[in-house]
Amino acid sequence: MRLVHQLSLLLITIALAAVAAVAGLVVWNLRAGFSDYLQAQDGEHLTRLMEAAERDLARRGGLPQDLRPVLREWLDAVRVSTGRGGPAEGPPPGGWPDDPPPPERGGPQGRQPPPELRRDPPPPRRDPSNFGPRVVVLAADGITPLAGRRETLDRPGQTRAVKLNGQTLAVLRLAERAGPAEGVDASFLRRQYIGLGLVAGGVLIVALVLARLLAVRWARPLAEAQVAARRIAAGEFDVRLPAPRDGSGASEIAGLHADINGMAEALQRLESSRQRWIAELSHKLRTPLAVLRGEVEALVDGIRPLDRVALGSLQEEIKRLSRLVEDFHLLATSELRSLPCEFEPVAPAALLQAALDRIAPRAKARGLVIEAPLPQVLPAARWDAVRVSQLLANLLENSLRYTEAPGLLQVAARPLGAAVEIRIEDTPPGVPEAELDRLFDPLYRADPSRSRAFGGSGLGLAIARAIAQAHGGRLRAEASSLGGLAMVLTLPLKPEGSP
């Protein structure tokens, strides 16, 4: 299933469960509450019937022999006729005050009151609560039935004692309804259930529409991310995803788009760097090979004599080519894994002083002054002496080549907790701040026009950072207070993994 379908199904299921839970709770509460209401209503009607019966028995002076017609009169007194009337207050004994007087006895037969005084009896109403058929008159013992439908005795019900002068003459028993509701009450419950069903259906339809819209809104940016990932996998590193439109999707989706864009940008830089690597590598290898080829052809053709000078020139070109290949191999190794190092006890001050001594003659020849107020003692460390010496040589060589004469190189070192910080600064020219971190990219030069004027493979700083990282340290570039470039090297005294 597609994500949009899964999200839609999940949201619809949640909405259905919520609606079912609420509807079930409402139905249960309605049935329980309505049953209590009906029982209370039955109790009120039974009490009215009891009061009407006591008034009638007080008028009669006792309990008659046949209670069946009397029961109908009692029900009529509260306007409850078997199968017809509904519980309500009936006419008081003697009739309503505005009723016309009855005809006199012995008067002419068929004499009727004038039309303006005649009152038509109200039309009988249905018995919505089925009250009358549920009433049974019992003897004073509360067991022997005297009137009413005896088949209702097997159902639980309410009772009221009919008394005269404090003595119980009969017991009125009202059986509970056959179901939760009868007549109008049942219709009321049905209407409530139908209403709940319609509301639940409407909620589900709305939930379906909203779930579909929301799922599509969330799934669209994910589908865009999927298409972009496929294009990036196919080599289209210039693909960029826009921010989710109209705020669609969660912040995680916006973060995913940003991550994919960052990945595409990084891959594009890597691809550009790879192409530049190949071009630079072929060019750098071509130059010493072309020189070797020319030297050898000149020797073969006899243009140049095979003497010590010719052999020395060939040897220098071979050394240059070997250094270049070794630098590329070292850098490629550092890209695949951390450089292998042979850690041993070293004196950081001695390593730094040795590197300064090697470069001092060349710096003097170029008109550069070296200031190195080094501390006499630095904490002992466990480093790979050969690689750290190469790192320091690369940093000093970079400053030596690109600092204009007359210039100044300042070298400082200090302990920094469990590490040593070495700082190498020089005078102009400097490097724009935006390009400081790119100085450590292989074959990168802030000023390409100076690449061959100063020589070098363009790999020195990249190799220096790889050696620093192999020791668990950091190498960063920043603007120098002298106006040029500052290289800041921080190496732990005891790198992780060192014995």
C-alpha positions in Angstrom: 0.0 0.0 0.0 1.2 3.5 -0.8 1.9 5.9 2.1 -1.1 8.0 1.3 -3.4 5.0 1.6 -1.8 3.9 4.8 -2.2 7.3 6.4 -5.8 7.6 5.2 -6.6 4.1 6.6 -4.9 5.0 9.9 -6.8 8.3 10.3 -10.1 6.7 9.3 -9.5 3.8 11.8 -8.8 6.3 14.6 -11.9 8.3 13.7 -14.0 5.2 13.5 -12.8 4.0 16.9 -13.4 7.4 18.5 -16.9 7.7 17.0 -17.7 4.1 18.0 -16.5 4.7 21.5 -18.4 7.9 21.9 -21.6 6.5 20.3 -21.4 3.4 22.5 -21.0 5.5 25.6 -23.9 7.8 24.6 -26.2 4.9 23.8 -25.4 3.1 27.1 -25.9 6.3 29.0 -29.1 7.1 27.1 -30.5 3.6 27.7 -29.6 3.6 31.4 -30.7 7.2 32.1 -33.9 6.8 30.1 -34.8 3.6 31.9 -34.3 5.4 35.2 -36.5 8.2 33.9 -39.2 5.9 32.8 -39.2 4.1 36.1 -39.5 7.4 38.0 -42.3 8.4 35.6 -44.1 5.1 36.2 -43.8 5.7 39.9 -45.4 9.1 39.7 -48.3 7.8 37.6 -48.8 4.9 40.0 -48.9 7.3 42.9 -51.6 9.4 41.2 -53.6 6.2 40.5 -53.3 5.3 44.2 -54.5 8.7 45.2 -57.5 8.5 42.8 -58.3 5.0 44.2 -58.2 6.2 47.8 -60.6 9.1 47.0 -63.0 6.7 45.2 -62.9 4.1 48.0 -63.5 6.9 50.6 -66.5 7.9 48.6 -67.8 4.3 48.2 -67.1 3.5 51.9 -65.1 0.4 51.2 -63.8 -2.0 48.6 -66.5 -3.2 46.1 -67.0 -6.8 45.1 -66.0 -6.5 41.5 -62.9 -4.3 41.0 -62.7 -4.6 37.2 -65.0 -1.7 36.3 -63.7 0.2 39.3 -60.1 -0.1 38.0 -61.3 1.4 34.7 -62.8 4.2 36.6 -59.6 4.8 38.5 -57.6 4.8 35.3 -60.2 7.2 33.8 -59.8 9.4 36.8 -56.2 10.0 35.8 -57.1 9.8 32.1 -55.4 6.5 31.6 -57.7 4.3 29.5 -56.6 0.8 28.6 -54.9 1.1 25.3 -56.1 4.7 24.8 -55.4 7.4 27.3 -52.1 8.7 28.7 -51.2 9.5 32.3 -52.5 12.9 33.3 -54.7 14.4 35.9 -58.3 13.6 35.2 -61.4 15.5 36.1 -62.0 16.0 39.8 -64.9 14.2 41.5 -68.2 15.9 40.5 -66.7 17.1 37.1 -65.1 20.3 36.0 -66.6 23.5 37.3 -67.7 24.8 33.9 -69.3 21.5 32.9 -73.1 21.9 32.2 -75.4 20.5 34.9 -76.9 17.0 34.3 -80.5 16.8 33.2 -83.1 16.6 36.1 -84.5 13.2 36.9 -88.0 12.8 35.7 -87.6 15.4 33.0 -88.6 14.9 29.4 -86.6 12.1 27.8 -84.0 13.3 25.3 -83.9 16.8 26.7 -80.4 18.2 25.8 -78.7 21.3 27.1 -78.5 24.3 24.8 -75.7 24.0 22.2 -73.8 26.9 23.8 -73.7 25.0 27.1 -72.9 21.6 25.6 -69.3 20.3 25.9 -68.0 17.6 23.7 -65.8 15.1 25.5 -62.1 15.3 24.5 -61.1 12.8 22.0 -59.5 9.7 23.5 -55.7 9.6 23.3 -53.5 6.6 22.9 -51.7 5.2 25.9 -48.1 5.9 24.8 -46.6 4.3 27.9 -48.9 1.3 27.8 -49.8 2.1 31.4 -53.2 0.6 31.8 -52.5 -3.0 30.8 -49.6 -3.1 33.2 -51.7 -2.3 36.3 -52.9 -5.1 38.5 -55.0 -4.7 41.7 -53.9 -7.1 44.4 -55.6 -8.0 47.7 -54.4 -6.5 50.9 -51.9 -9.4 51.2 -50.2 -8.2 48.1 -50.4 -11.6 46.4 -53.9 -12.4 45.4 -54.9 -10.7 42.1 -58.3 -9.0 42.0 -58.3 -7.1 38.7 -56.0 -6.5 35.8 -53.9 -8.7 33.5 -52.4 -11.4 35.6 -49.8 -12.4 33.0 -47.8 -9.3 34.0 -47.2 -10.6 37.5 -44.1 -12.5 36.4 -42.4 -9.2 35.6 -40.9 -7.1 38.3 -42.8 -3.9 39.2 -43.6 -1.2 41.7 -46.4 -1.3 44.2 -48.5 1.2 46.1 -50.9 0.4 49.0 -54.4 1.8 48.8 -55.6 2.6 52.3 -58.7 3.8 53.9 -58.6 5.1 57.5 -55.1 3.7 57.8 -56.1 0.2 56.8 -54.7 -1.3 53.6 -57.6 -2.4 51.4 -55.7 -3.3 48.2 -52.3 -3.0 46.6 -51.8 -1.5 43.1 -49.0 -3.1 41.2 -47.4 -1.7 38.1 -45.3 -4.1 36.0 -42.1 -2.8 34.4 -42.2 -2.2 30.7 -41.6 -5.2 28.5 -38.6 -3.5 26.8 -36.4 -0.5 27.5 -39.3 1.6 26.2 -42.7 1.2 24.7 -44.9 3.4 22.5 -43.8 7.0 22.3 -40.8 6.3 24.5 -39.6 3.6 22.1 -40.0 6.1 19.2 -38.0 8.6 21.1 -35.2 6.2 21.7 -35.3 5.1 18.0 -35.0 8.8 16.9 -32.0 9.2 19.2 -30.3 6.1 17.8 -31.0 7.2 14.3 -29.7 10.7 15.1 -26.5 9.2 16.6 -26.1 6.9 13.5 -26.4 9.9 11.1 -24.0 12.0 13.2 -21.5 9.1 13.3 -21.9 8.6 9.5 -21.3 12.3 8.9 -18.3 12.3 11.1 -16.8 9.3 9.3 -17.4 11.0 5.9 -15.8 14.2 7.1 -12.9 12.1 8.6 -12.5 10.3 5.3 -12.2 13.5 3.4 -9.9 15.2 5.9 -7.8 12.0 6.1 -7.4 11.9 2.4 -6.5 15.6 2.2 -4.0 15.4 5.1 -2.5 12.2 3.8 -2.0 13.7 0.3 -0.6 16.8 1.9 2.0 14.8 3.9 2.7 12.3 1.1 3.4 14.9 -1.6 6.7 16.2 -0.1 7.7 12.6 0.6 7.1 11.7 -3.0 9.1 14.7 -4.1 11.9 13.6 -1.8 11.8 10.1 -3.3 12.0 11.4 -6.9 14.9 13.7 -5.9 16.7 10.8 -4.2 16.4 8.7 -7.4 17.7 11.5 -9.5 20.6 12.0 -7.2 21.4 8.3 -7.3 21.4 8.6 -11.1 24.1 11.3 -10.9 22.0 14.5 -11.1 23.7 16.3 -8.2 22.2 19.7 -9.1 18.7 18.6 -7.9 17.3 20.8 -5.1 14.0 20.3 -3.2 11.9 23.3 -2.4 10.6 24.0 1.1 7.2 22.2 1.7 4.5 24.5 0.1 1.8 26.1 2.2 3.3 24.7 5.4 2.4 21.1 4.3 4.1 18.3 6.1 5.7 18.3 9.5 9.0 19.9 10.5 10.6 16.5 10.1 9.6 16.5 6.4 11.1 20.0 6.0 14.2 18.7 7.7 14.3 15.8 5.3 14.2 18.1 2.3 17.0 20.2 3.8 19.1 17.1 4.4 18.6 15.8 0.9 19.5 19.3 -0.5 22.6 19.2 1.7 23.5 15.7 0.5 23.1 16.8 -3.1 25.2 19.8 -2.6 27.9 17.8 -0.9 27.9 15.2 -3.6 28.0 18.0 -6.2 31.1 19.4 -4.5 32.7 16.0 -4.3 31.9 15.3 -8.0 33.4 18.7 -8.9 36.4 18.0 -6.7 36.8 14.5 -8.2 36.8 15.9 -11.8 39.2 18.6 -10.7 41.4 15.9 -9.0 41.5 13.9 -12.2 42.3 17.0 -14.3 45.0 18.2 -11.9 46.5 14.8 -11.4 46.8 14.1 -15.1 48.3 17.5 -15.6 50.8 17.2 -12.7 51.8 13.7 -13.8 52.1 14.9 -17.4 54.6 17.6 -16.6 57.4 15.4 -15.0 56.7 12.6 -17.5 57.0 15.1 -20.4 60.3 16.3 -18.9 61.6 12.7 -18.5 60.5 11.8 -22.0 62.3 14.8 -23.4 65.4 14.1 -21.5 65.4 10.4 -22.5 64.8 11.2 -26.2 67.6 13.8 -26.2 69.9 11.1 -24.8 68.7 8.5 -27.3 69.1 10.9 -30.2 72.5 11.9 -29.0 71.5 15.6 -28.7 72.5 15.5 -25.1 75.5 13.5 -23.8 74.9 10.9 -21.2 76.9 12.4 -18.3 76.4 13.0 -14.6 74.5 16.2 -15.2 71.9 14.4 -17.4 71.5 11.6 -14.9 71.1 14.0 -12.1 68.3 15.8 -14.0 66.6 12.5 -14.6 66.9 11.6 -11.0 65.3 14.9 -9.8 62.4 14.5 -12.1 61.9 10.9 -10.9 62.0 12.1 -7.3 59.5 14.8 -8.1 57.2 12.3 -9.7 57.6 9.9 -6.8 56.8 12.6 -4.2 53.7 13.5 -6.2 52.5 9.9 -6.4 53.3 9.4 -2.7 51.3 12.5 -1.8 48.3 11.3 -3.7 48.5 7.9 -2.2 48.8 9.3 1.3 45.8 11.5 0.8 43.7 8.7 -0.8 44.6 6.5 2.1 43.4 9.1 4.6 40.1 9.4 2.8 39.5 5.7 3.1 40.6 5.3 6.7 42.6 7.0 9.4 46.3 7.2 8.5 48.3 4.4 10.2 50.6 5.9 12.8 53.4 4.5 14.9 53.1 6.3 18.2 56.2 6.7 20.3 57.4 9.2 23.1 58.5 12.5 21.5 59.4 16.0 22.7 57.0 18.4 20.9 59.5 21.3 21.3 62.3 19.3 19.7 60.1 18.4 16.7 59.0 22.0 16.2 62.6 23.3 16.5 63.9 20.8 14.1 61.3 21.8 11.5 62.2 25.5 12.0 65.9 24.8 11.6 65.3 23.0 8.3 63.3 25.9 6.8 65.3 28.8 8.2 67.9 29.0 5.4 65.3 29.2 2.7 63.3 31.7 4.7 66.3 34.0 5.0 67.0 33.6 1.3 63.5 34.8 0.5 63.7 37.8 2.8 61.5 36.4 5.5 62.1 36.7 9.2 61.1 33.9 11.5 60.2 34.7 15.1 59.7 31.6 17.3 59.6 32.4 21.0 59.0 28.8 22.0 58.8 27.7 25.6 61.8 25.8 26.8 59.8 22.9 28.0 56.6 21.4 26.6 54.8 18.3 28.0 56.0 15.0 26.5 53.7 13.4 24.0 53.1 10.1 22.2 53.0 11.0 18.5 54.1 9.6 15.2 57.3 11.6 14.9 57.7 11.1 11.2 54.1 12.2 10.4 54.1 15.1 12.8 57.4 16.3 11.3 55.7 16.1 7.8 52.7 18.0 9.1 54.9 20.9 10.6 57.0 21.0 7.4 53.9 21.3 5.2 52.5 24.2 7.3 55.9 26.1 7.3 56.3 25.4 3.6 52.9 26.9 2.9 53.8 30.1 4.8 57.2 30.2 3.1 55.8 30.0 -0.4 52.9 32.4 -0.2 54.3 35.2 2.1 55.5 38.2 0.2 59.0 39.5 1.0 59.9 41.3 3.2 57.7 39.4 5.5 57.4 37.8 8.9 56.6 34.3 10.2 55.7 33.9 13.8 55.6 30.5 15.4 54.3 29.9 19.0 53.5 26.9 21.1 51.8 26.4 24.4 50.3 23.6 26.5 46.5 23.5 26.4 45.3 21.1 29.1 46.0 17.6 27.8 47.0 18.9 24.4 49.6 21.2 22.7 48.6 24.2 20.6 51.0 25.3 17.8 50.2 28.6 16.0 52.0 29.7 12.8 51.2 33.2 11.5 52.5 35.2 8.6 52.2 38.6 6.9 50.2 39.4 3.8 48.8 38.3 1.5 45.8 36.9 3.4 42.9 34.7 2.4 39.2 35.7 2.2 37.3 34.4 5.2 34.9 32.5 2.9 37.8 30.4 1.5 39.6 29.6 4.8 38.1 26.2 5.2 38.5 25.3 1.5 42.3 25.7 1.8 42.3 22.1 3.1 40.6 20.7 0.0 43.0 18.7 -2.2 44.4 20.7 -5.1 42.6 23.9 -4.0 44.4 27.3 -4.2 42.8 30.6 -3.2 44.7 32.2 -6.1 45.1 29.7 -9.0 47.4 32.0 -10.9 50.1 31.5 -8.2 50.0 27.7 -8.3 53.0 27.1 -10.6 54.9 30.2 -9.7 55.4 28.8 -6.2 55.5 25.1 -7.1 54.1 22.4 -4.8 51.5 19.8 -5.4 48.5 21.6 -3.8 48.1 18.6 -1.4 50.2 19.9 1.5 47.5 21.3 3.7 45.1 18.5 3.0 47.8 16.0 4.1 48.5 18.1 7.2 44.9 18.0 8.2 44.7 14.2 7.6 47.7 13.7 9.9 46.2 16.0 12.6 43.0 14.0 12.4 44.9 10.7 12.6 46.3 12.0 16.0 42.8 13.0 17.2 43.6 16.7 16.8 42.4 19.7 14.8 43.9 22.0 12.2 42.1 25.2 11.3 42.9 28.4 9.3 42.0 31.9 10.4 42.9 35.5 9.7 46.2 36.5 11.2 46.7 39.6 13.3 49.8 40.2 11.1 47.6 40.6 8.0 48.2 37.2 6.5 47.2 33.7 7.4 47.2 31.9 10.7 47.4 28.1 11.0 46.3 26.7 14.4 47.2 23.1 15.2 45.9 21.4 18.3 47.2 17.9 19.1 46.4 15.8 22.2 49.4 14.6 24.1 48.2 11.1 24.1 45.9 10.3 21.2 43.2 7.6 21.5 44.6 4.2 20.4 48.2 5.1 21.3 49.9 2.6 23.6 
